[in-house]
Amino acid sequence: MTKEIWINLPVKDLTRSREFFTKIGFNVHPHNENNPSMAGMSIGEKKVMIMLVLEETFKTFIRAEIADASQGSEVILSFDAESREEVDEIARKAEAAGGTLFGKPEEIQGWMYGCGFIDPDGHRWNALYMDFSKLPK
């Protein structure tokens, strides 16, 4: 049975991407600290793994061309925050680390508060605080 999930993302500059995700609060996985073609980053209590993989290596995994994330999005990667203040902090950190906000922190549907940012390789992310007590019944 499945024990973990790894989300693999192609990146152009592994050092730059590792620094970006470290600055916004992700942790470097020790098994990939010195790997020149990929870096494991974990987030959250369950330690979801985000594998940053140099594009040349990524192509060998998928046996296809890499989609141009600046032209469209196939997926949005979302993670939860503990508070509205943490969403605001993540937005500040993402911009300071070289990311771009595509959705400034705001209330969404009356029960969520979130922001959207684009990492240096064009992947889109959501940081969301969800107040389930306000979820419409």
N, C-alpha and C positions, 0 to 999 in steps of 0.2 A: 504494500500500500504506500501511497505517497507520503513522504515525511516532510519535505520542504518544497517550496516553489522558488525558482530562480527566474528573474526577469532579465533577459539579455538585451542590452542596448548598444548599438554601434556608436562609436565615438571617433572623432578625428584626432584628438590630442588627449591621451590617457592621463597625463599629469594634470592638465588643465581641468579635466572632468573630475578627477579624484579630488582635487583641491576645492572645486565648486561644491560637490556633495558633502565634503567634510565641513565646509564653512556653514552649510545650512543644517547640520546636525546628524548626518549619516555617519556610520562607523566603518572604518576599513576592516575587512575580514583578514585575520592574520595569515591565512593560507595563500593570499594573493599579494602580500605586501611587496614582494620583489619580482612579480611576474611582469615582463616587459610588454605583454600583449593584452592583458586583462586585469581588472581589479574588482574584487568583490566588495560591495558596500552593503551594510545591513541597516535596517530601520525598524523601529517599533519593538514592542515587548516580545513579539513572536519572531523577531529577527528575520524579516523578509529580506531575501537577497536580491540585490540589483547588481548584475554583472555588467560592468563597463568593458566593452570589447572593442579593440581597435578595428576599424572598418575592414582592413585586409583580412584579419582573422575571422571576423563576423561573416564575411562572404563565403569562407570555406565551410562554415556551419550551415548556412541557409542554401547554398548552391544556387544563388539567384542574385540579382542586383539589389542594392539597398535603396529603399524609398527615400526621396528627398524631403526631409521633414520641414524644410522651409516652404514647400509648395502645398502641403496638405498633411493631415494627421490621420493615422489609422487607429490610434489609441490615445487615451488620456489616462495617466497614472495618478491615482488618488490615494491619499493617506489621511488619517484622522489626526487632529490636534486635540490637546487637552482643554483648550480654552480659546476664547476669541482673541485674547492677548497673544497666545502662542501663534495663531494665524497671522496676526499683525507682525510678529517677530520674524516668522518664516518669510513673509513678503519682503521685509527690510533686508534680511540676510541674503535672499535670492538675488535681489537687485544689486546689493553691495558686492556679491561674489561674481557678478557678470551676467546674471540672468535677466530676463525681460518679463515684466508683468503683463499678462494679457487680460487679467481680471483683478482689479484692485480689491482689497478686502471689503466685503459687503455681506449683508444678510441675503439669504437665498431661500425662497419659498417659506419664509416665516419661521423655520426651525433649524436652518443651517447658516453658518457664517463661514465664508471661505475666500480664497484667493486662487488665481491661476498664474503660473509662471512657466516660462520657456527656458530650459537649460541651454548651455552654450552649443549643444549639438542640435537644437531645434525640437527636442522632445517636450511635450506639454504635460504639466503636473498640476494637480489640485491639492491644496491643503484645506481640510474641512473640519470645523468644530460642529458637532451635531447635538442639538438639545432635544432629545427624544420626548421630553415632557411637552414640547410645543408641536410635536408631530400631529397633523390633522388626523382625526379619528374617522 
